[in-house]
């Protein structure tokens, strides 16, 4: 799952629908200091919730860094 925040404002509790129930782990955050980012704290592991969102029967809540991208993998 790829999530982009193209705004300068971080989002602490941003919900998105996901295709598979279970655990998702952060494989990449473009906002980490090693990539020149601000180091905004993200949730490196999240569990799905049985809350339908974006046409999917489950969703996750993320902490999105400003002007950043997250790559999440199931498992």
PDB file of N, H, CA, C and O in Angstrom:
ATOM      1  N   UNK A   1       0.850  -1.161   0.000  1.00  0.00           N
ATOM      2  CA  UNK A   1       0.000   0.000   0.000  1.00  0.00           C
ATOM      3  C   UNK A   1       0.901   1.229   0.000  1.00  0.00           C
ATOM      4  O   UNK A   1       1.818   1.326   0.815  1.00  0.00           O
ATOM      5  N   UNK A   2       0.647   2.162  -0.902  1.00  0.00           N
ATOM      6  H   UNK A   2      -0.098   2.083  -1.564  1.00  0.00           H
ATOM      7  CA  UNK A   2       1.391   3.410  -0.969  1.00  0.00           C
ATOM      8  C   UNK A   2       0.457   4.543  -0.565  1.00  0.00           C
ATOM      9  O   UNK A   2      -0.650   4.668  -1.088  1.00  0.00           O
ATOM     10  N   UNK A   3       0.921   5.372   0.379  1.00  0.00           N
ATOM     11  H   UNK A   3       1.821   5.270   0.804  1.00  0.00           H
ATOM     12  CA  UNK A   3       0.128   6.502   0.855  1.00  0.00           C
ATOM     13  C   UNK A   3       0.968   7.763   0.693  1.00  0.00           C
ATOM     14  O   UNK A   3       2.115   7.814   1.139  1.00  0.00           O
ATOM     15  N   UNK A   4       0.398   8.771   0.059  1.00  0.00           N
ATOM     16  H   UNK A   4      -0.533   8.730  -0.304  1.00  0.00           H
ATOM     17  CA  UNK A   4       1.087  10.042  -0.170  1.00  0.00           C
ATOM     18  C   UNK A   4       0.371  11.165   0.555  1.00  0.00           C
ATOM     19  O   UNK A   4      -0.857  11.248   0.533  1.00  0.00           O
ATOM     20  N   UNK A   5       1.138  12.022   1.192  1.00  0.00           N
ATOM     21  H   UNK A   5       2.135  11.954   1.209  1.00  0.00           H
ATOM     22  CA  UNK A   5       0.599  13.247   1.769  1.00  0.00           C
ATOM     23  C   UNK A   5       1.290  14.399   1.059  1.00  0.00           C
ATOM     24  O   UNK A   5       2.451  14.697   1.339  1.00  0.00           O
ATOM     25  N   UNK A   6       0.592  15.041   0.152  1.00  0.00           N
ATOM     26  H   UNK A   6      -0.352  14.799  -0.075  1.00  0.00           H
ATOM     27  CA  UNK A   6       1.166  16.123  -0.643  1.00  0.00           C
ATOM     28  C   UNK A   6       0.930  17.492  -0.015  1.00  0.00           C
ATOM     29  O   UNK A   6       1.084  18.518  -0.678  1.00  0.00           O
ATOM     30  N   UNK A   7       0.555  17.511   1.263  1.00  0.00           N
ATOM     31  H   UNK A   7       0.429  16.678   1.802  1.00  0.00           H
ATOM     32  CA  UNK A   7       0.336  18.783   1.952  1.00  0.00           C
ATOM     33  C   UNK A   7       1.455  19.003   2.967  1.00  0.00           C
ATOM     34  O   UNK A   7       2.102  18.041   3.381  1.00  0.00           O
ATOM     35  N   UNK A   8       1.697  20.250   3.376  1.00  0.00           N
ATOM     36  H   UNK A   8       1.171  21.031   3.040  1.00  0.00           H
ATOM     37  CA  UNK A   8       2.724  20.513   4.380  1.00  0.00           C
ATOM     38  C   UNK A   8       2.284  20.201   5.809  1.00  0.00           C
ATOM     39  O   UNK A   8       3.058  20.387   6.748  1.00  0.00           O
ATOM     40  N   UNK A   9       1.054  19.732   5.980  1.00  0.00           N
ATOM     41  H   UNK A   9       0.426  19.581   5.217  1.00  0.00           H
ATOM     42  CA  UNK A   9       0.531  19.427   7.315  1.00  0.00           C
ATOM     43  C   UNK A   9       0.587  17.925   7.579  1.00  0.00           C
ATOM     44  O   UNK A   9       0.152  17.140   6.737  1.00  0.00           O
ATOM     45  N   UNK A  10       1.115  17.510   8.732  1.00  0.00           N
ATOM     46  H   UNK A  10       1.469  18.148   9.416  1.00  0.00           H
ATOM     47  CA  UNK A  10       1.055  16.094   9.073  1.00  0.00           C
ATOM     48  C   UNK A  10      -0.375  15.708   9.473  1.00  0.00           C
ATOM     49  O   UNK A  10      -1.168  16.563   9.867  1.00  0.00           O
ATOM     50  N   UNK A  11      -0.687  14.439   9.368  1.00  0.00           N
ATOM     51  H   UNK A  11      -0.043  13.744   9.048  1.00  0.00           H
ATOM     52  CA  UNK A  11      -2.009  13.931   9.754  1.00  0.00           C
ATOM     53  C   UNK A  11      -1.793  12.813  10.769  1.00  0.00           C
ATOM     54  O   UNK A  11      -1.256  11.759  10.427  1.00  0.00           O
ATOM     55  N   UNK A  12      -2.203  13.035  12.002  1.00  0.00           N
ATOM     56  H   UNK A  12      -2.639  13.891  12.280  1.00  0.00           H
ATOM     57  CA  UNK A  12      -1.919  12.102  13.094  1.00  0.00           C
ATOM     58  C   UNK A  12      -2.779  10.846  13.093  1.00  0.00           C
ATOM     59  O   UNK A  12      -2.353   9.809  13.603  1.00  0.00           O
ATOM     60  N   UNK A  13      -3.958  10.919  12.541  1.00  0.00           N
ATOM     61  H   UNK A  13      -4.304  11.761  12.127  1.00  0.00           H
ATOM     62  CA  UNK A  13      -4.889   9.797  12.625  1.00  0.00           C
ATOM     63  C   UNK A  13      -5.644   9.660  11.310  1.00  0.00           C
ATOM     64  O   UNK A  13      -6.862   9.835  11.271  1.00  0.00           O
ATOM     65  N   UNK A  14      -4.931   9.351  10.236  1.00  0.00           N
ATOM     66  H   UNK A  14      -3.942   9.209  10.267  1.00  0.00           H
ATOM     67  CA  UNK A  14      -5.508   9.295   8.903  1.00  0.00           C
ATOM     68  C   UNK A  14      -5.922   7.865   8.586  1.00  0.00           C
ATOM     69  O   UNK A  14      -5.101   6.949   8.642  1.00  0.00           O
ATOM     70  N   UNK A  15      -7.184   7.675   8.256  1.00  0.00           N
ATOM     71  H   UNK A  15      -7.851   8.419   8.210  1.00  0.00           H
ATOM     72  CA  UNK A  15      -7.723   6.335   7.987  1.00  0.00           C
ATOM     73  C   UNK A  15      -7.758   6.079   6.486  1.00  0.00           C
ATOM     74  O   UNK A  15      -8.163   6.934   5.699  1.00  0.00           O
ATOM     75  N   UNK A  16      -7.317   4.864   6.105  1.00  0.00           N
ATOM     76  H   UNK A  16      -6.988   4.169   6.744  1.00  0.00           H
ATOM     77  CA  UNK A  16      -7.431   4.425   4.714  1.00  0.00           C
ATOM     78  C   UNK A  16      -7.948   2.998   4.693  1.00  0.00           C
ATOM     79  O   UNK A  16      -7.696   2.221   5.614  1.00  0.00           O
ATOM     80  N   UNK A  17      -8.673   2.659   3.638  1.00  0.00           N
ATOM     81  H   UNK A  17      -8.879   3.290   2.890  1.00  0.00           H
ATOM     82  CA  UNK A  17      -9.107   1.289   3.427  1.00  0.00           C
ATOM     83  C   UNK A  17      -7.957   0.473   2.862  1.00  0.00           C
ATOM     84  O   UNK A  17      -7.125   0.988   2.115  1.00  0.00           O
ATOM     85  N   UNK A  18      -7.916  -0.804   3.227  1.00  0.00           N
ATOM     86  H   UNK A  18      -8.592  -1.222   3.835  1.00  0.00           H
ATOM     87  CA  UNK A  18      -6.852  -1.683   2.736  1.00  0.00           C
ATOM     88  C   UNK A  18      -7.451  -2.991   2.222  1.00  0.00           C
ATOM     89  O   UNK A  18      -8.520  -3.406   2.669  1.00  0.00           O
ATOM     90  N   UNK A  19      -6.754  -3.644   1.275  1.00  0.00           N
ATOM     91  H   UNK A  19      -5.886  -3.307   0.912  1.00  0.00           H
ATOM     92  CA  UNK A  19      -7.318  -4.822   0.622  1.00  0.00           C
ATOM     93  C   UNK A  19      -7.258  -6.111   1.426  1.00  0.00           C
ATOM     94  O   UNK A  19      -7.999  -7.049   1.132  1.00  0.00           O
ATOM     95  N   UNK A  20      -6.395  -6.180   2.434  1.00  0.00           N
ATOM     96  H   UNK A  20      -5.793  -5.418   2.673  1.00  0.00           H
ATOM     97  CA  UNK A  20      -6.228  -7.425   3.181  1.00  0.00           C
ATOM     98  C   UNK A  20      -6.260  -7.156   4.676  1.00  0.00           C
ATOM     99  O   UNK A  20      -5.627  -6.214   5.152  1.00  0.00           O
ATOM    100  N   UNK A  21      -6.993  -7.975   5.422  1.00  0.00           N
ATOM    101  H   UNK A  21      -7.508  -8.740   5.036  1.00  0.00           H
ATOM    102  CA  UNK A  21      -7.044  -7.835   6.874  1.00  0.00           C
ATOM    103  C   UNK A  21      -5.755  -8.371   7.486  1.00  0.00           C
ATOM    104  O   UNK A  21      -5.109  -9.258   6.927  1.00  0.00           O
ATOM    105  N   UNK A  22      -5.391  -7.822   8.639  1.00  0.00           N
ATOM    106  H   UNK A  22      -5.915  -7.101   9.093  1.00  0.00           H
ATOM    107  CA  UNK A  22      -4.208  -8.297   9.353  1.00  0.00           C
ATOM    108  C   UNK A  22      -3.278  -7.151   9.724  1.00  0.00           C
ATOM    109  O   UNK A  22      -3.714  -6.025   9.962  1.00  0.00           O
ATOM    110  N   UNK A  23      -2.005  -7.460   9.767  1.00  0.00           N
ATOM    111  H   UNK A  23      -1.651  -8.375   9.573  1.00  0.00           H
ATOM    112  CA  UNK A  23      -0.974  -6.494  10.150  1.00  0.00           C
ATOM    113  C   UNK A  23      -0.318  -5.906   8.905  1.00  0.00           C
ATOM    114  O   UNK A  23      -0.071  -6.611   7.926  1.00  0.00           O
ATOM    115  N   UNK A  24      -0.042  -4.608   8.956  1.00  0.00           N
ATOM    116  H   UNK A  24      -0.243  -4.035   9.750  1.00  0.00           H
ATOM    117  CA  UNK A  24       0.740  -3.942   7.916  1.00  0.00           C
ATOM    118  C   UNK A  24       1.956  -3.323   8.587  1.00  0.00           C
ATOM    119  O   UNK A  24       1.857  -2.765   9.680  1.00  0.00           O
ATOM    120  N   UNK A  25       3.099  -3.425   7.928  1.00  0.00           N
ATOM    121  H   UNK A  25       3.180  -3.878   7.040  1.00  0.00           H
ATOM    122  CA  UNK A  25       4.324  -2.839   8.475  1.00  0.00           C
ATOM    123  C   UNK A  25       4.886  -1.823   7.492  1.00  0.00           C
ATOM    124  O   UNK A  25       4.770  -1.967   6.275  1.00  0.00           O
ATOM    125  N   UNK A  26       5.484  -0.816   8.049  1.00  0.00           N
ATOM    126  H   UNK A  26       5.578  -0.699   9.038  1.00  0.00           H
ATOM    127  CA  UNK A  26       6.076   0.236   7.232  1.00  0.00           C
ATOM    128  C   UNK A  26       7.395  -0.257   6.647  1.00  0.00           C
ATOM    129  O   UNK A  26       8.318  -0.608   7.382  1.00  0.00           O
ATOM    130  N   UNK A  27       7.474  -0.280   5.333  1.00  0.00           N
ATOM    131  H   UNK A  27       6.724   0.005   4.736  1.00  0.00           H
ATOM    132  CA  UNK A  27       8.708  -0.664   4.644  1.00  0.00           C
ATOM    133  C   UNK A  27       9.546   0.567   4.321  1.00  0.00           C
ATOM    134  O   UNK A  27      10.769   0.479   4.206  1.00  0.00           O
ATOM    135  N   UNK A  28       8.880   1.727   4.175  1.00  0.00           N
ATOM    136  H   UNK A  28       7.887   1.799   4.268  1.00  0.00           H
ATOM    137  CA  UNK A  28       9.588   2.955   3.826  1.00  0.00           C
ATOM    138  C   UNK A  28       8.777   4.165   4.245  1.00  0.00           C
ATOM    139  O   UNK A  28       7.563   4.213   4.047  1.00  0.00           O
ATOM    140  N   UNK A  29       9.448   5.128   4.819  1.00  0.00           N
ATOM    141  H   UNK A  29      10.434   5.089   4.980  1.00  0.00           H
ATOM    142  CA  UNK A  29       8.880   6.460   5.047  1.00  0.00           C
ATOM    143  C   UNK A  29       9.849   7.444   4.428  1.00  0.00           C
ATOM    144  O   UNK A  29      11.015   7.495   4.820  1.00  0.00           O
ATOM    145  N   UNK A  30       9.389   8.223   3.473  1.00  0.00           N
ATOM    146  H   UNK A  30       8.442   8.182   3.155  1.00  0.00           H
ATOM    147  CA  UNK A  30      10.270   9.193   2.818  1.00  0.00           C
ATOM    148  C   UNK A  30      10.644  10.340   3.741  1.00  0.00           C
ATOM    149  O   UNK A  30      11.493  11.161   3.394  1.00  0.00           O
ATOM    150  N   UNK A  31      10.024  10.409   4.909  1.00  0.00           N
ATOM    151  H   UNK A  31       9.334   9.743   5.191  1.00  0.00           H
ATOM    152  CA  UNK A  31      10.266  11.507   5.839  1.00  0.00           C
ATOM    153  C   UNK A  31      11.363  11.191   6.868  1.00  0.00           C
ATOM    154  O   UNK A  31      11.626  12.013   7.747  1.00  0.00           O
ATOM    155  N   UNK A  32      11.992  10.045   6.779  1.00  0.00           N
ATOM    156  H   UNK A  32      11.778   9.377   6.066  1.00  0.00           H
ATOM    157  CA  UNK A  32      13.067   9.736   7.730  1.00  0.00           C
ATOM    158  C   UNK A  32      14.264  10.646   7.483  1.00  0.00           C
ATOM    159  O   UNK A  32      14.491  11.073   6.350  1.00  0.00           O
ATOM    160  N   UNK A  33      15.030  10.946   8.523  1.00  0.00           N
ATOM    161  H   UNK A  33      14.845  10.599   9.442  1.00  0.00           H
ATOM    162  CA  UNK A  33      16.199  11.817   8.357  1.00  0.00           C
ATOM    163  C   UNK A  33      17.204  11.321   7.315  1.00  0.00           C
ATOM    164  O   UNK A  33      17.870  12.132   6.672  1.00  0.00           O
ATOM    165  N   UNK A  34      17.323  10.007   7.142  1.00  0.00           N
ATOM    166  H   UNK A  34      16.782   9.348   7.665  1.00  0.00           H
ATOM    167  CA  UNK A  34      18.268   9.487   6.152  1.00  0.00           C
ATOM    168  C   UNK A  34      17.905   9.903   4.722  1.00  0.00           C
ATOM    169  O   UNK A  34      18.764   9.908   3.840  1.00  0.00           O
ATOM    170  N   UNK A  35      16.632  10.253   4.494  1.00  0.00           N
ATOM    171  H   UNK A  35      15.934  10.249   5.210  1.00  0.00           H
ATOM    172  CA  UNK A  35      16.191  10.743   3.188  1.00  0.00           C
ATOM    173  C   UNK A  35      16.030  12.265   3.184  1.00  0.00           C
ATOM    174  O   UNK A  35      15.486  12.828   2.234  1.00  0.00           O
ATOM    175  N   UNK A  36      16.501  12.930   4.242  1.00  0.00           N
ATOM    176  H   UNK A  36      16.943  12.472   5.013  1.00  0.00           H
ATOM    177  CA  UNK A  36      16.401  14.382   4.317  1.00  0.00           C
ATOM    178  C   UNK A  36      15.079  14.869   4.884  1.00  0.00           C
ATOM    179  O   UNK A  36      14.768  16.056   4.786  1.00  0.00           O
ATOM    180  N   UNK A  37      14.290  13.968   5.481  1.00  0.00           N
ATOM    181  H   UNK A  37      14.543  13.004   5.561  1.00  0.00           H
ATOM    182  CA  UNK A  37      12.992  14.337   6.026  1.00  0.00           C
ATOM    183  C   UNK A  37      13.075  14.869   7.438  1.00  0.00           C
ATOM    184  O   UNK A  37      14.152  14.976   8.025  1.00  0.00           O
ATOM    185  N   UNK A  38      11.914  15.197   7.967  1.00  0.00           N
ATOM    186  H   UNK A  38      11.040  15.110   7.491  1.00  0.00           H
ATOM    187  CA  UNK A  38      11.825  15.800   9.297  1.00  0.00           C
ATOM    188  C   UNK A  38      11.847  14.772  10.420  1.00  0.00           C
ATOM    189  O   UNK A  38      12.050  15.130  11.580  1.00  0.00           O
ATOM    190  N   UNK A  39      11.639  13.496  10.089  1.00  0.00           N
ATOM    191  H   UNK A  39      11.475  13.206   9.146  1.00  0.00           H
ATOM    192  CA  UNK A  39      11.603  12.467  11.118  1.00  0.00           C
ATOM    193  C   UNK A  39      10.283  12.411  11.870  1.00  0.00           C
ATOM    194  O   UNK A  39      10.238  11.958  13.014  1.00  0.00           O
ATOM    195  N   UNK A  40       9.209  12.868  11.237  1.00  0.00           N
ATOM    196  H   UNK A  40       9.245  13.235  10.307  1.00  0.00           H
ATOM    197  CA  UNK A  40       7.884  12.823  11.869  1.00  0.00           C
ATOM    198  C   UNK A  40       7.594  11.390  12.304  1.00  0.00           C
ATOM    199  O   UNK A  40       7.759  10.465  11.508  1.00  0.00           O
ATOM    200  N   UNK A  41       7.163  11.184  13.559  1.00  0.00           N
ATOM    201  H   UNK A  41       7.029  11.935  14.205  1.00  0.00           H
ATOM    202  CA  UNK A  41       6.936   9.816  14.041  1.00  0.00           C
ATOM    203  C   UNK A  41       5.722   9.164  13.381  1.00  0.00           C
ATOM    204  O   UNK A  41       4.615   9.701  13.413  1.00  0.00           O
ATOM    205  N   UNK A  42       5.951   8.016  12.795  1.00  0.00           N
ATOM    206  H   UNK A  42       6.851   7.580  12.769  1.00  0.00           H
ATOM    207  CA  UNK A  42       4.881   7.255  12.145  1.00  0.00           C
ATOM    208  C   UNK A  42       4.613   5.998  12.958  1.00  0.00           C
ATOM    209  O   UNK A  42       5.328   5.699  13.915  1.00  0.00           O
ATOM    210  N   UNK A  43       3.590   5.276  12.570  1.00  0.00           N
ATOM    211  H   UNK A  43       3.010   5.520  11.793  1.00  0.00           H
ATOM    212  CA  UNK A  43       3.286   3.988  13.206  1.00  0.00           C
ATOM    213  C   UNK A  43       3.908   2.902  12.326  1.00  0.00           C
ATOM    214  O   UNK A  43       3.414   2.637  11.230  1.00  0.00           O
ATOM    215  N   UNK A  44       4.959   2.289  12.786  1.00  0.00           N
ATOM    216  H   UNK A  44       5.360   2.505  13.676  1.00  0.00           H
ATOM    217  CA  UNK A  44       5.690   1.350  11.944  1.00  0.00           C
ATOM    218  C   UNK A  44       4.962   0.022  11.752  1.00  0.00           C
ATOM    219  O   UNK A  44       5.246  -0.706  10.801  1.00  0.00           O
ATOM    220  N   UNK A  45       4.035  -0.297  12.639  1.00  0.00           N
ATOM    221  H   UNK A  45       3.805   0.295  13.412  1.00  0.00           H
ATOM    222  CA  UNK A  45       3.195  -1.492  12.498  1.00  0.00           C
ATOM    223  C   UNK A  45       1.769  -1.122  12.885  1.00  0.00           C
ATOM    224  O   UNK A  45       1.539  -0.496  13.919  1.00  0.00           O
ATOM    225  N   UNK A  46       0.816  -1.514  12.048  1.00  0.00           N
ATOM    226  H   UNK A  46       1.003  -2.023  11.208  1.00  0.00           H
ATOM    227  CA  UNK A  46      -0.593  -1.229  12.340  1.00  0.00           C
ATOM    228  C   UNK A  46      -1.430  -2.477  12.069  1.00  0.00           C
ATOM    229  O   UNK A  46      -1.112  -3.288  11.200  1.00  0.00           O
ATOM    230  N   UNK A  47      -2.496  -2.601  12.831  1.00  0.00           N
ATOM    231  H   UNK A  47      -2.754  -1.942  13.537  1.00  0.00           H
ATOM    232  CA  UNK A  47      -3.460  -3.695  12.651  1.00  0.00           C
ATOM    233  C   UNK A  47      -4.713  -3.142  11.979  1.00  0.00           C
ATOM    234  O   UNK A  47      -5.127  -2.015  12.250  1.00  0.00           O
ATOM    235  N   UNK A  48      -5.304  -3.934  11.112  1.00  0.00           N
ATOM    236  H   UNK A  48      -4.968  -4.850  10.892  1.00  0.00           H
ATOM    237  CA  UNK A  48      -6.553  -3.499  10.487  1.00  0.00           C
ATOM    238  C   UNK A  48      -7.672  -3.493  11.517  1.00  0.00           C
ATOM    239  O   UNK A  48      -7.620  -4.182  12.536  1.00  0.00           O
ATOM    240  N   UNK A  49      -8.682  -2.692  11.214  1.00  0.00           N
ATOM    241  H   UNK A  49      -8.725  -2.133  10.386  1.00  0.00           H
ATOM    242  CA  UNK A  49      -9.902  -2.622  12.015  1.00  0.00           C
ATOM    243  C   UNK A  49     -11.069  -2.966  11.099  1.00  0.00           C
ATOM    244  O   UNK A  49     -11.017  -2.705   9.897  1.00  0.00           O
ATOM    245  N   UNK A  50     -12.106  -3.544  11.656  1.00  0.00           N
ATOM    246  H   UNK A  50     -12.148  -3.756  12.633  1.00  0.00           H
ATOM    247  CA  UNK A  50     -13.290  -3.913  10.874  1.00  0.00           C
ATOM    248  C   UNK A  50     -14.166  -2.684  10.633  1.00  0.00           C
ATOM    249  O   UNK A  50     -15.358  -2.685  10.941  1.00  0.00           O
ATOM    250  N   UNK A  51     -13.562  -1.650  10.084  1.00  0.00           N
ATOM    251  H   UNK A  51     -12.594  -1.649   9.834  1.00  0.00           H
ATOM    252  CA  UNK A  51     -14.248  -0.402   9.756  1.00  0.00           C
ATOM    253  C   UNK A  51     -14.150  -0.220   8.243  1.00  0.00           C
ATOM    254  O   UNK A  51     -13.067   0.060   7.730  1.00  0.00           O
ATOM    255  N   UNK A  52     -15.266  -0.375   7.516  1.00  0.00           N
ATOM    256  H   UNK A  52     -16.146  -0.603   7.933  1.00  0.00           H
ATOM    257  CA  UNK A  52     -15.213  -0.211   6.060  1.00  0.00           C
ATOM    258  C   UNK A  52     -14.762   1.197   5.673  1.00  0.00           C
ATOM    259  O   UNK A  52     -15.181   2.185   6.276  1.00  0.00           O
ATOM    260  N   UNK A  53     -13.893   1.272   4.646  1.00  0.00           N
ATOM    261  H   UNK A  53     -13.553   0.470   4.156  1.00  0.00           H
ATOM    262  CA  UNK A  53     -13.375   2.569   4.209  1.00  0.00           C
ATOM    263  C   UNK A  53     -12.872   2.438   2.782  1.00  0.00           C
ATOM    264  O   UNK A  53     -12.251   1.433   2.436  1.00  0.00           O
ATOM    265  N   UNK A  54     -13.129   3.426   1.960  1.00  0.00           N
ATOM    266  H   UNK A  54     -13.634   4.243   2.241  1.00  0.00           H
ATOM    267  CA  UNK A  54     -12.656   3.454   0.568  1.00  0.00           C
ATOM    268  C   UNK A  54     -13.037   2.186  -0.212  1.00  0.00           C
ATOM    269  O   UNK A  54     -12.273   1.733  -1.065  1.00  0.00           O
ATOM    270  N   UNK A  55     -14.206   1.617   0.075  1.00  0.00           N
ATOM    271  H   UNK A  55     -14.826   1.984   0.768  1.00  0.00           H
ATOM    272  CA  UNK A  55     -14.653   0.445  -0.652  1.00  0.00           C
ATOM    273  C   UNK A  55     -14.071  -0.877  -0.173  1.00  0.00           C
ATOM    274  O   UNK A  55     -14.307  -1.913  -0.795  1.00  0.00           O
ATOM    275  N   UNK A  56     -13.321  -0.862   0.910  1.00  0.00           N
ATOM    276  H   UNK A  56     -13.128  -0.020   1.415  1.00  0.00           H
ATOM    277  CA  UNK A  56     -12.754  -2.080   1.483  1.00  0.00           C
ATOM    278  C   UNK A  56     -13.458  -2.375   2.806  1.00  0.00           C
ATOM    279  O   UNK A  56     -13.907  -1.452   3.485  1.00  0.00           O
ATOM    280  N   UNK A  57     -13.559  -3.661   3.183  1.00  0.00           N
ATOM    281  H   UNK A  57     -13.194  -4.411   2.632  1.00  0.00           H
ATOM    282  CA  UNK A  57     -14.249  -4.000   4.431  1.00  0.00           C
ATOM    283  C   UNK A  57     -13.427  -3.732   5.692  1.00  0.00           C
ATOM    284  O   UNK A  57     -13.956  -3.834   6.799  1.00  0.00           O
ATOM    285  N   UNK A  58     -12.154  -3.395   5.547  1.00  0.00           N
ATOM    286  H   UNK A  58     -11.724  -3.313   4.648  1.00  0.00           H
ATOM    287  CA  UNK A  58     -11.300  -3.087   6.693  1.00  0.00           C
ATOM    288  C   UNK A  58     -10.452  -1.862   6.387  1.00  0.00           C
ATOM    289  O   UNK A  58     -10.313  -1.451   5.236  1.00  0.00           O
ATOM    290  N   UNK A  59      -9.883  -1.285   7.457  1.00  0.00           N
ATOM    291  H   UNK A  59      -9.996  -1.620   8.392  1.00  0.00           H
ATOM    292  CA  UNK A  59      -9.074  -0.084   7.286  1.00  0.00           C
ATOM    293  C   UNK A  59      -7.996  -0.032   8.359  1.00  0.00           C
ATOM    294  O   UNK A  59      -8.010  -0.795   9.324  1.00  0.00           O
ATOM    295  N   UNK A  60      -7.060   0.893   8.161  1.00  0.00           N
ATOM    296  H   UNK A  60      -7.048   1.513   7.376  1.00  0.00           H
ATOM    297  CA  UNK A  60      -5.996   1.145   9.128  1.00  0.00           C
ATOM    298  C   UNK A  60      -5.905   2.642   9.370  1.00  0.00           C
ATOM    299  O   UNK A  60      -6.311   3.451   8.535  1.00  0.00           O
ATOM    300  N   UNK A  61      -5.364   2.993  10.527  1.00  0.00           N
ATOM    301  H   UNK A  61      -5.034   2.336  11.205  1.00  0.00           H
ATOM    302  CA  UNK A  61      -5.144   4.396  10.859  1.00  0.00           C
ATOM    303  C   UNK A  61      -3.637   4.649  10.895  1.00  0.00           C
ATOM    304  O   UNK A  61      -2.878   3.911  11.524  1.00  0.00           O
ATOM    305  N   UNK A  62      -3.229   5.710  10.205  1.00  0.00           N
ATOM    306  H   UNK A  62      -3.845   6.309   9.694  1.00  0.00           H
ATOM    307  CA  UNK A  62      -1.809   6.015  10.041  1.00  0.00           C
ATOM    308  C   UNK A  62      -1.468   7.396  10.572  1.00  0.00           C
ATOM    309  O   UNK A  62      -2.337   8.257  10.711  1.00  0.00           O
ATOM    310  N   UNK A  63      -0.201   7.593  10.863  1.00  0.00           N
ATOM    311  H   UNK A  63       0.505   6.894  10.751  1.00  0.00           H
ATOM    312  CA  UNK A  63       0.346   8.919  11.137  1.00  0.00           C
ATOM    313  C   UNK A  63       1.139   9.300   9.891  1.00  0.00           C
ATOM    314  O   UNK A  63       2.204   8.741   9.628  1.00  0.00           O
ATOM    315  N   UNK A  64       0.612  10.255   9.128  1.00  0.00           N
ATOM    316  H   UNK A  64      -0.253  10.708   9.342  1.00  0.00           H
ATOM    317  CA  UNK A  64       1.242  10.633   7.858  1.00  0.00           C
ATOM    318  C   UNK A  64       2.165  11.830   8.043  1.00  0.00           C
ATOM    319  O   UNK A  64       1.757  12.856   8.588  1.00  0.00           O
ATOM    320  N   UNK A  65       3.402  11.701   7.593  1.00  0.00           N
ATOM    321  H   UNK A  65       3.734  10.868   7.150  1.00  0.00           H
ATOM    322  CA  UNK A  65       4.322  12.834   7.676  1.00  0.00           C
ATOM    323  C   UNK A  65       3.964  13.900   6.638  1.00  0.00           C
ATOM    324  O   UNK A  65       3.320  13.594   5.634  1.00  0.00           O
ATOM    325  N   UNK A  66       4.373  15.137   6.871  1.00  0.00           N
ATOM    326  H   UNK A  66       4.896  15.386   7.687  1.00  0.00           H
ATOM    327  CA  UNK A  66       4.104  16.187   5.884  1.00  0.00           C
ATOM    328  C   UNK A  66       4.937  15.968   4.629  1.00  0.00           C
ATOM    329  O   UNK A  66       6.095  15.556   4.702  1.00  0.00           O
ATOM    330  N   UNK A  67       4.342  16.245   3.489  1.00  0.00           N
ATOM    331  H   UNK A  67       3.401  16.580   3.429  1.00  0.00           H
ATOM    332  CA  UNK A  67       5.030  16.133   2.206  1.00  0.00           C
ATOM    333  C   UNK A  67       5.810  14.833   2.096  1.00  0.00           C
ATOM    334  O   UNK A  67       6.972  14.822   1.687  1.00  0.00           O
ATOM    335  N   UNK A  68       5.153  13.734   2.468  1.00  0.00           N
ATOM    336  H   UNK A  68       4.210  13.743   2.799  1.00  0.00           H
ATOM    337  CA  UNK A  68       5.858  12.461   2.498  1.00  0.00           C
ATOM    338  C   UNK A  68       5.068  11.318   1.907  1.00  0.00           C
ATOM    339  O   UNK A  68       3.894  11.444   1.561  1.00  0.00           O
ATOM    340  N   UNK A  69       5.760  10.195   1.805  1.00  0.00           N
ATOM    341  H   UNK A  69       6.714  10.093   2.086  1.00  0.00           H
ATOM    342  CA  UNK A  69       5.164   8.966   1.287  1.00  0.00           C
ATOM    343  C   UNK A  69       5.475   7.819   2.238  1.00  0.00           C
ATOM    344  O   UNK A  69       6.553   7.757   2.828  1.00  0.00           O
ATOM    345  N   UNK A  70       4.507   6.909   2.376  1.00  0.00           N
ATOM    346  H   UNK A  70       3.631   6.960   1.896  1.00  0.00           H
ATOM    347  CA  UNK A  70       4.701   5.693   3.160  1.00  0.00           C
ATOM    348  C   UNK A  70       4.463   4.503   2.238  1.00  0.00           C
ATOM    349  O   UNK A  70       3.559   4.520   1.402  1.00  0.00           O
ATOM    350  N   UNK A  71       5.273   3.488   2.400  1.00  0.00           N
ATOM    351  H   UNK A  71       6.007   3.475   3.078  1.00  0.00           H
ATOM    352  CA  UNK A  71       5.081   2.207   1.723  1.00  0.00           C
ATOM    353  C   UNK A  71       4.834   1.179   2.813  1.00  0.00           C
ATOM    354  O   UNK A  71       5.679   0.964   3.681  1.00  0.00           O
ATOM    355  N   UNK A  72       3.664   0.544   2.760  1.00  0.00           N
ATOM    356  H   UNK A  72       2.978   0.719   2.055  1.00  0.00           H
ATOM    357  CA  UNK A  72       3.261  -0.440   3.771  1.00  0.00           C
ATOM    358  C   UNK A  72       3.118  -1.802   3.123  1.00  0.00           C
ATOM    359  O   UNK A  72       2.585  -1.926   2.020  1.00  0.00           O
ATOM    360  N   UNK A  73       3.599  -2.824   3.818  1.00  0.00           N
ATOM    361  H   UNK A  73       4.031  -2.723   4.714  1.00  0.00           H
ATOM    362  CA  UNK A  73       3.509  -4.195   3.329  1.00  0.00           C
ATOM    363  C   UNK A  73       2.697  -5.027   4.318  1.00  0.00           C
ATOM    364  O   UNK A  73       2.798  -4.824   5.528  1.00  0.00           O
ATOM    365  N   UNK A  74       1.880  -5.977   3.802  1.00  0.00           N
ATOM    366  H   UNK A  74       1.798  -6.142   2.819  1.00  0.00           H
ATOM    367  CA  UNK A  74       1.158  -6.843   4.725  1.00  0.00           C
ATOM    368  C   UNK A  74       2.123  -7.793   5.438  1.00  0.00           C
ATOM    369  O   UNK A  74       3.162  -8.181   4.903  1.00  0.00           O
ATOM    370  N   UNK A  75       1.743  -8.147   6.654  1.00  0.00           N
ATOM    371  H   UNK A  75       0.900  -7.832   7.089  1.00  0.00           H
ATOM    372  CA  UNK A  75       2.550  -9.116   7.414  1.00  0.00           C
ATOM    373  C   UNK A  75       3.428  -8.539   8.365  1.00  0.00           C
ATOM    374  O   UNK A  75       4.149  -9.259   9.056  1.00  0.00           O
TER     375      UNK A  75
END
